[in-house]
Amino acid sequence: MPTTLDALPPGKTARIIRIDAPGRWRNRLLQMGFTPGSLVRVVANHGVGPIIVSSMGITIAIGRGIARRILVEPL
């Protein structure tokens, strides 16, 4: 069942389905490899502040507002 990236608990892996972020944010995420079909793992999600995720060998902090715009399928 699809959900948004900000709703995943730490340690959970998911496949990106869609990115609904505004133009420049969407482009930046795509440049870093956060593309539909790619896998992401939530490293830290404390319920407030940024979410730390790992994908394709990189670890990045994503703001909660942008994470709400990334639709994922938990695995």
TIGU-637728 format. One record per atom (N, C-alpha, C, O): residue number from 1; residue in one letter; chain; atom name; x, y, z. Coordinates in Angstrom, 3 decimals. Layout:
BEGIN
{rec NUM a A CA {X Y Z}}
...
This chain:
BEGIN
{rec 1 m A N {0.848 -1.182 0.000}}
{rec 1 m A CA {0.000 0.000 0.000}}
{rec 1 m A C {0.892 1.244 0.000}}
{rec 1 m A O {1.701 1.416 0.912}}
{rec 2 p A N {0.761 2.102 -0.996}}
{rec 2 p A CA {1.600 3.298 -1.087}}
{rec 2 p A C {1.387 4.249 0.090}}
{rec 2 p A O {0.292 4.350 0.643}}
{rec 3 t A N {2.454 4.933 0.451}}
{rec 3 t A CA {2.425 5.935 1.511}}
{rec 3 t A C {3.471 6.993 1.160}}
{rec 3 t A O {4.128 6.901 0.123}}
{rec 4 t A N {3.620 7.977 2.008}}
{rec 4 t A CA {4.641 8.992 1.760}}
{rec 4 t A C {5.894 8.663 2.565}}
{rec 4 t A O {5.828 7.964 3.577}}
{rec 5 l A N {7.015 9.165 2.112}}
{rec 5 l A CA {8.301 8.865 2.735}}
{rec 5 l A C {8.340 9.272 4.202}}
{rec 5 l A O {8.964 8.583 5.008}}
{rec 6 d A N {7.694 10.364 4.565}}
{rec 6 d A CA {7.731 10.835 5.954}}
{rec 6 d A C {7.004 9.905 6.923}}
{rec 6 d A O {7.192 10.022 8.134}}
{rec 7 a A N {6.178 8.986 6.421}}
{rec 7 a A CA {5.410 8.080 7.278}}
{rec 7 a A C {6.147 6.782 7.602}}
{rec 7 a A O {5.662 5.991 8.410}}
{rec 8 l A N {7.304 6.549 6.990}}
{rec 8 l A CA {8.026 5.297 7.214}}
{rec 8 l A C {8.862 5.344 8.494}}
{rec 8 l A O {9.461 6.371 8.813}}
{rec 9 p A N {8.900 4.237 9.217}}
{rec 9 p A CA {9.726 4.169 10.431}}
{rec 9 p A C {11.195 3.907 10.079}}
{rec 9 p A O {11.488 3.462 8.969}}
{rec 10 p A N {12.115 4.175 11.001}}
{rec 10 p A CA {13.535 3.887 10.768}}
{rec 10 p A C {13.746 2.410 10.451}}
{rec 10 p A O {13.099 1.539 11.032}}
{rec 11 g A N {14.663 2.143 9.519}}
{rec 11 g A CA {14.988 0.773 9.136}}
{rec 11 g A C {14.140 0.229 8.008}}
{rec 11 g A O {14.461 -0.821 7.453}}
{rec 12 k A N {13.060 0.916 7.651}}
{rec 12 k A CA {12.153 0.448 6.609}}
{rec 12 k A C {12.693 0.802 5.227}}
{rec 12 k A O {13.205 1.901 5.015}}
{rec 13 t A N {12.575 -0.135 4.295}}
{rec 13 t A CA {12.978 0.076 2.904}}
{rec 13 t A C {11.730 0.206 2.053}}
{rec 13 t A O {10.721 -0.451 2.311}}
{rec 14 a A N {11.800 1.061 1.031}}
{rec 14 a A CA {10.654 1.277 0.150}}
{rec 14 a A C {11.138 1.588 -1.257}}
{rec 14 a A O {12.286 1.982 -1.465}}
{rec 15 r A N {10.250 1.403 -2.208}}
{rec 15 r A CA {10.520 1.751 -3.603}}
{rec 15 r A C {9.799 3.061 -3.913}}
{rec 15 r A O {8.621 3.217 -3.590}}
{rec 16 i A N {10.501 3.994 -4.533}}
{rec 16 i A CA {9.894 5.275 -4.895}}
{rec 16 i A C {8.928 5.055 -6.058}}
{rec 16 i A O {9.276 4.450 -7.071}}
{rec 17 i A N {7.719 5.557 -5.888}}
{rec 17 i A CA {6.699 5.460 -6.938}}
{rec 17 i A C {6.626 6.760 -7.729}}
{rec 17 i A O {6.606 6.752 -8.960}}
{rec 18 r A N {6.585 7.885 -6.999}}
{rec 18 r A CA {6.404 9.173 -7.659}}
{rec 18 r A C {6.951 10.289 -6.775}}
{rec 18 r A O {6.928 10.192 -5.548}}
{rec 19 i A N {7.443 11.347 -7.410}}
{rec 19 i A CA {7.909 12.535 -6.686}}
{rec 19 i A C {7.067 13.711 -7.147}}
{rec 19 i A O {7.105 14.096 -8.316}}
{rec 20 d A N {6.299 14.285 -6.210}}
{rec 20 d A CA {5.419 15.405 -6.527}}
{rec 20 d A C {5.977 16.734 -6.026}}
{rec 20 d A O {5.219 17.680 -5.814}}
{rec 21 a A N {7.265 16.814 -5.839}}
{rec 21 a A CA {7.907 18.034 -5.345}}
{rec 21 a A C {7.937 19.099 -6.439}}
{rec 21 a A O {7.876 18.770 -7.624}}
{rec 22 p A N {8.032 20.387 -6.047}}
{rec 22 p A CA {8.141 21.462 -7.032}}
{rec 22 p A C {9.398 21.305 -7.886}}
{rec 22 p A O {10.344 20.623 -7.489}}
{rec 23 g A N {9.404 21.926 -9.037}}
{rec 23 g A CA {10.451 21.812 -10.046}}
{rec 23 g A C {11.882 21.677 -9.575}}
{rec 23 g A O {12.520 20.662 -9.855}}
{rec 24 r A N {12.412 22.666 -8.867}}
{rec 24 r A CA {13.830 22.611 -8.507}}
{rec 24 r A C {14.117 21.510 -7.495}}
{rec 24 r A O {15.170 20.876 -7.557}}
{rec 25 w A N {13.195 21.274 -6.563}}
{rec 25 w A CA {13.397 20.195 -5.595}}
{rec 25 w A C {13.318 18.844 -6.278}}
{rec 25 w A O {14.109 17.947 -5.987}}
{rec 26 r A N {12.368 18.698 -7.183}}
{rec 26 r A CA {12.218 17.442 -7.921}}
{rec 26 r A C {13.480 17.159 -8.734}}
{rec 26 r A O {14.001 16.044 -8.717}}
{rec 27 n A N {13.966 18.171 -9.441}}
{rec 27 n A CA {15.172 17.999 -10.247}}
{rec 27 n A C {16.369 17.619 -9.385}}
{rec 27 n A O {17.157 16.754 -9.767}}
{rec 28 r A N {16.512 18.247 -8.247}}
{rec 28 r A CA {17.644 17.948 -7.354}}
{rec 28 r A C {17.568 16.512 -6.848}}
{rec 28 r A O {18.578 15.809 -6.823}}
{rec 29 l A N {16.382 16.073 -6.445}}
{rec 29 l A CA {16.220 14.690 -5.983}}
{rec 29 l A C {16.538 13.699 -7.102}}
{rec 29 l A O {17.190 12.682 -6.870}}
{rec 30 l A N {16.072 14.002 -8.320}}
{rec 30 l A CA {16.362 13.123 -9.454}}
{rec 30 l A C {17.865 13.065 -9.733}}
{rec 30 l A O {18.395 11.995 -10.032}}
{rec 31 q A N {18.552 14.195 -9.638}}
{rec 31 q A CA {19.999 14.234 -9.853}}
{rec 31 q A C {20.754 13.383 -8.838}}
{rec 31 q A O {21.803 12.821 -9.149}}
{rec 32 m A N {20.218 13.293 -7.626}}
{rec 32 m A CA {20.870 12.507 -6.574}}
{rec 32 m A C {20.495 11.025 -6.635}}
{rec 32 m A O {20.965 10.234 -5.817}}
{rec 33 g A N {19.656 10.648 -7.594}}
{rec 33 g A CA {19.312 9.245 -7.754}}
{rec 33 g A C {18.003 8.830 -7.129}}
{rec 33 g A O {17.671 7.644 -7.129}}
{rec 34 f A N {17.247 9.778 -6.592}}
{rec 34 f A CA {15.941 9.467 -6.024}}
{rec 34 f A C {14.927 9.487 -7.161}}
{rec 34 f A O {14.190 10.457 -7.334}}
{rec 35 t A N {14.899 8.409 -7.928}}
{rec 35 t A CA {14.057 8.314 -9.104}}
{rec 35 t A C {12.979 7.265 -8.899}}
{rec 35 t A O {13.164 6.344 -8.104}}
{rec 36 p A N {11.852 7.382 -9.601}}
{rec 36 p A CA {10.830 6.338 -9.511}}
{rec 36 p A C {11.441 4.974 -9.824}}
{rec 36 p A O {12.145 4.808 -10.820}}
{rec 37 g A N {11.162 4.010 -8.962}}
{rec 37 g A CA {11.699 2.672 -9.110}}
{rec 37 g A C {12.906 2.391 -8.238}}
{rec 37 g A O {13.230 1.230 -7.990}}
{rec 38 s A N {13.583 3.443 -7.763}}
{rec 38 s A CA {14.763 3.228 -6.918}}
{rec 38 s A C {14.352 2.930 -5.481}}
{rec 38 s A O {13.265 3.300 -5.039}}
{rec 39 l A N {15.248 2.250 -4.761}}
{rec 39 l A CA {14.982 1.874 -3.376}}
{rec 39 l A C {15.588 2.890 -2.418}}
{rec 39 l A O {16.683 3.403 -2.651}}
{rec 40 v A N {14.869 3.173 -1.343}}
{rec 40 v A CA {15.362 4.048 -0.281}}
{rec 40 v A C {15.167 3.342 1.054}}
{rec 40 v A O {14.217 2.578 1.232}}
{rec 41 r A N {16.072 3.604 1.985}}
{rec 41 r A CA {15.956 3.060 3.341}}
{rec 41 r A C {15.969 4.220 4.313}}
{rec 41 r A O {16.827 5.100 4.235}}
{rec 42 v A N {15.013 4.218 5.229}}
{rec 42 v A CA {14.937 5.278 6.232}}
{rec 42 v A C {15.952 4.971 7.328}}
{rec 42 v A O {15.872 3.930 7.979}}
{rec 43 v A N {16.894 5.868 7.528}}
{rec 43 v A CA {17.917 5.725 8.558}}
{rec 43 v A C {17.406 6.288 9.879}}
{rec 43 v A O {17.577 5.669 10.929}}
{rec 44 a A N {16.775 7.466 9.827}}
{rec 44 a A CA {16.249 8.100 11.040}}
{rec 44 a A C {14.995 8.887 10.700}}
{rec 44 a A O {14.946 9.607 9.703}}
{rec 45 n A N {13.981 8.740 11.547}}
{rec 45 n A CA {12.739 9.496 11.425}}
{rec 45 n A C {12.205 9.670 12.836}}
{rec 45 n A O {11.560 8.774 13.380}}
{rec 46 h A N {12.475 10.821 13.420}}
{rec 46 h A CA {12.109 11.073 14.813}}
{rec 46 h A C {10.748 11.735 14.976}}
{rec 46 h A O {10.358 12.080 16.092}}
{rec 47 g A N {10.021 11.916 13.872}}
{rec 47 g A CA {8.703 12.538 13.957}}
{rec 47 g A C {8.726 14.051 13.831}}
{rec 47 g A O {7.697 14.664 13.547}}
{rec 48 v A N {9.880 14.657 14.037}}
{rec 48 v A CA {10.071 16.093 13.837}}
{rec 48 v A C {11.412 16.291 13.144}}
{rec 48 v A O {12.294 15.437 13.234}}
{rec 49 g A N {11.563 17.398 12.463}}
{rec 49 g A CA {12.829 17.668 11.794}}
{rec 49 g A C {13.004 16.817 10.548}}
{rec 49 g A O {12.076 16.128 10.125}}
{rec 50 p A N {14.201 16.863 9.957}}
{rec 50 p A CA {14.435 16.138 8.703}}
{rec 50 p A C {14.437 14.618 8.889}}
{rec 50 p A O {14.636 14.099 9.988}}
{rec 51 i A N {14.212 13.940 7.786}}
{rec 51 i A CA {14.263 12.483 7.736}}
{rec 51 i A C {15.581 12.116 7.060}}
{rec 51 i A O {15.912 12.666 6.010}}
{rec 52 i A N {16.326 11.202 7.647}}
{rec 52 i A CA {17.594 10.756 7.072}}
{rec 52 i A C {17.309 9.483 6.284}}
{rec 52 i A O {16.796 8.505 6.829}}
{rec 53 v A N {17.648 9.506 4.988}}
{rec 53 v A CA {17.422 8.341 4.135}}
{rec 53 v A C {18.694 7.978 3.397}}
{rec 53 v A O {19.588 8.805 3.215}}
{rec 54 s A N {18.757 6.729 2.976}}
{rec 54 s A CA {19.908 6.225 2.239}}
{rec 54 s A C {19.415 5.614 0.938}}
{rec 54 s A O {18.432 4.873 0.927}}
{rec 55 s A N {20.099 5.923 -0.158}}
{rec 55 s A CA {19.764 5.369 -1.464}}
{rec 55 s A C {20.995 5.387 -2.343}}
{rec 55 s A O {21.707 6.389 -2.409}}
{rec 56 m A N {21.244 4.282 -3.014}}
{rec 56 m A CA {22.351 4.177 -3.976}}
{rec 56 m A C {23.690 4.608 -3.376}}
{rec 56 m A O {24.499 5.241 -4.053}}
{rec 57 g A N {23.918 4.274 -2.132}}
{rec 57 g A CA {25.197 4.562 -1.508}}
{rec 57 g A C {25.344 5.952 -0.919}}
{rec 57 g A O {26.408 6.282 -0.396}}
{rec 58 i A N {24.315 6.769 -0.987}}
{rec 58 i A CA {24.401 8.089 -0.366}}
{rec 58 i A C {23.388 8.185 0.760}}
{rec 58 i A O {22.335 7.548 0.719}}
{rec 59 t A N {23.709 8.977 1.755}}
{rec 59 t A CA {22.803 9.248 2.870}}
{rec 59 t A C {22.526 10.740 2.857}}
{rec 59 t A O {23.445 11.553 2.748}}
{rec 60 i A N {21.257 11.093 2.970}}
{rec 60 i A CA {20.870 12.497 2.852}}
{rec 60 i A C {19.744 12.811 3.832}}
{rec 60 i A O {18.921 11.954 4.153}}
{rec 61 a A N {19.726 14.048 4.296}}
{rec 61 a A CA {18.624 14.534 5.128}}
{rec 61 a A C {17.628 15.236 4.205}}
{rec 61 a A O {17.996 16.112 3.422}}
{rec 62 i A N {16.374 14.838 4.312}}
{rec 62 i A CA {15.312 15.435 3.496}}
{rec 62 i A C {14.309 16.091 4.435}}
{rec 62 i A O {13.859 15.483 5.407}}
{rec 63 g A N {13.972 17.317 4.138}}
{rec 63 g A CA {12.977 18.019 4.944}}
{rec 63 g A C {11.640 17.300 4.916}}
{rec 63 g A O {11.286 16.656 3.929}}
{rec 64 r A N {10.910 17.418 6.002}}
{rec 64 r A CA {9.634 16.721 6.149}}
{rec 64 r A C {8.630 17.142 5.071}}
{rec 64 r A O {7.859 16.309 4.596}}
{rec 65 g A N {8.628 18.415 4.681}}
{rec 65 g A CA {7.701 18.877 3.642}}
{rec 65 g A C {7.953 18.215 2.301}}
{rec 65 g A O {7.009 17.834 1.608}}
{rec 66 i A N {9.206 18.074 1.934}}
{rec 66 i A CA {9.547 17.400 0.673}}
{rec 66 i A C {9.275 15.903 0.797}}
{rec 66 i A O {8.784 15.286 -0.148}}
{rec 67 a A N {9.588 15.312 1.952}}
{rec 67 a A CA {9.361 13.873 2.160}}
{rec 67 a A C {7.879 13.529 2.015}}
{rec 67 a A O {7.537 12.424 1.593}}
{rec 68 r A N {6.997 14.473 2.366}}
{rec 68 r A CA {5.549 14.244 2.210}}
{rec 68 r A C {5.137 14.189 0.750}}
{rec 68 r A O {4.056 13.698 0.427}}
{rec 69 r A N {5.984 14.686 -0.128}}
{rec 69 r A CA {5.673 14.719 -1.560}}
{rec 69 r A C {6.294 13.545 -2.319}}
{rec 69 r A O {6.164 13.458 -3.540}}
{rec 70 i A N {6.968 12.641 -1.599}}
{rec 70 i A CA {7.577 11.467 -2.228}}
{rec 70 i A C {6.718 10.257 -1.879}}
{rec 70 i A O {6.672 9.824 -0.728}}
{rec 71 l A N {6.040 9.719 -2.886}}
{rec 71 l A CA {5.176 8.563 -2.706}}
{rec 71 l A C {6.000 7.296 -2.855}}
{rec 71 l A O {6.710 7.120 -3.845}}
{rec 72 v A N {5.902 6.413 -1.865}}
{rec 72 v A CA {6.706 5.182 -1.859}}
{rec 72 v A C {5.831 3.962 -1.597}}
{rec 72 v A O {4.721 4.067 -1.077}}
{rec 73 e A N {6.365 2.802 -1.972}}
{rec 73 e A CA {5.730 1.516 -1.697}}
{rec 73 e A C {6.632 0.756 -0.725}}
{rec 73 e A O {7.705 0.302 -1.119}}
{rec 74 p A N {6.220 0.609 0.537}}
{rec 74 p A CA {7.048 -0.124 1.504}}
{rec 74 p A C {7.278 -1.562 1.054}}
{rec 74 p A O {6.388 -2.192 0.483}}
{rec 75 l A N {8.467 -2.070 1.313}}
{rec 75 l A CA {8.802 -3.460 0.948}}
{rec 75 l A C {8.839 -4.328 2.182}}
{rec 75 l A O {9.103 -5.527 2.086}}
